[in-house]
Amino acid sequence: MSAEKRGNFESFRGVVMPWHCDAMGHLSVQHQMPLLDGAIYHLLGRLGPTVGQQDGRRVGWADVRHEISYQREMVAGDLLVCESSILSVGNSSIRHRTILARLPDREPCTVLEGVTVRFDLDARRSIPLTAAAREIALGLFASE
């Protein structure tokens, strides 16, 4: 079974650089958020265009909730990987999880769970997910 069918696909890979670290020497929150945001953007990209035209309107995505658990420190030189998956699918939203882990052991260092809605960029309101996006999202459910 492919990783995409199991969920938990790799959505970002990088390295902790010295300028990512705070005065205490570990990867700072201000630099973790862009890593997590980029990984989530790749997750959304699996569901279709992140920004584009749909049924004659401009659509995108809007984050409406984040819950973050900081579990382990990362320091300069650590290799990191983000893995993302879907936790649930609503009418216009997805609930997702992204795990930022250290390589090579892949122990979770930061876990973000969030809710993101499909969004009409002109009306500034949520819109239903397309059938195609819903089908793809169901294939990206988190593996247990």
C-alpha positions, -999 to 999 in steps of 0.1 A, spaced: 0 0 0 14 34 -9 22 60 17 -5 82 1 -32 56 7 -20 52 44 -19 89 50 11 103 68 29 113 36 61 133 37 51 170 32 84 187 40 121 180 46 148 203 59 176 210 84 176 232 115 201 260 109 218 281 136 196 311 128 165 291 134 175 287 171 166 309 200 187 321 229 183 287 246 198 269 216 167 251 202 145 255 172 123 285 180 86 286 176 88 315 152 107 293 128 87 261 134 55 278 121 67 284 86 79 248 83 45 235 95 27 260 72 46 249 42 39 212 50 2 220 53 3 238 20 16 207 4 -12 187 20 -38 211 6 -21 209 -28 -29 172 -28 -66 180 -28 -64 202 -59 -52 237 -67 -45 257 -35 -57 289 -52 -76 290 -84 -110 291 -102 -138 268 -92 -173 271 -106 -166 306 -117 -152 319 -84 -118 324 -69 -111 299 -42 -84 292 -17 -81 278 18 -83 295 52 -69 281 85 -95 284 113 -79 265 141 -44 253 152 -35 232 182 2 226 187 21 203 210 58 209 215 72 175 226 110 175 220 136 201 213 155 203 180 189 220 177 211 233 149 222 206 126 192 183 132 176 169 101 138 172 101 109 158 82 72 167 83 45 142 77 9 152 71 -24 134 71 -62 140 73 -81 133 105 -116 141 93 -135 156 64 -164 179 68 -187 197 43 -163 225 36 -134 217 59 -106 192 67 -91 184 100 -55 175 96 -23 166 115 13 175 107 41 159 127 76 176 126 101 149 135 139 146 138 157 122 114 167 94 114 145 82 143 113 101 133 104 108 169 78 135 169 91 169 181 61 191 173 26 180 164 1 205 148 -36 196 145 -56 221 125 -88 228 107 -87 244 73 -118 254 52 -122 258 14 -128 295 10 -144 317 -16 -119 345 -18 -143 372 -31 -173 364 -9 -150 357 21 -168 326 33 -164 289 33 -177 268 4 -182 230 1 -154 207 -9 -156 193 -44 -163 156 -47 -128 151 -62 -112 168 -32 -133 148 -7 -123 116 -24 -86 124 -23 -89 136 14 -105 102 23 -74 85 8 -51 106 30 -65 96 64 -40 91 92 -25 57 97 -29 44 132 
